């Protein structure tokens, strides 16, 4: 019952945060809402298993992915805050100001991947999934993964529109989510 209440409260908070983006299916925020929802479901669904047999290989891999997720979100947030700048974008009123960088960041993690924050969500989702693998959690992680790819591609379309050829060149030099892989 507690997890159901947490899911409802979490969904309400996510909906409030995403309210402008949910009105525009062409914005990356629209799809990001579904990523957040899927991860919330995975976290709450598998929460009872987080510390059950914590040292089996499956859980060790899970803890590793969760640690990578934390590293990625902290590092990417610091780099964006320090180097990316912020501004409102008239063409994208559904975005929050902190989402709209004014400079392409190509240092640190961004030298290798364009979307370390989405990579963080990918690793968070897979880390939560590995805590207890079920049919429902498998469907959820596959949906979350698909939505992460969709949100990254939609955001890339927005960035190409805003930054132009410089962003296309940046795309050619980097991977989307995982260095040297994808």
Secondary structure, DSSP 8 states (H G I E B T S, - for coil): -HHHHHHHHHHHHHHHHTTTGGG-TTSHHHHHHHHHHHHHHHHHHHGGGTTTTTTSHHHHHHHHHHHHHHHHHHHHHHHIIIII-----GGGTTS-GGG--SS---SGGGGTBS-HHHHHHHHHHHHHHTTS--HHHHHHHHHHHHHHHHHHHHHHHHHHHHHTHHHHHHHHHSBSSSTTT-
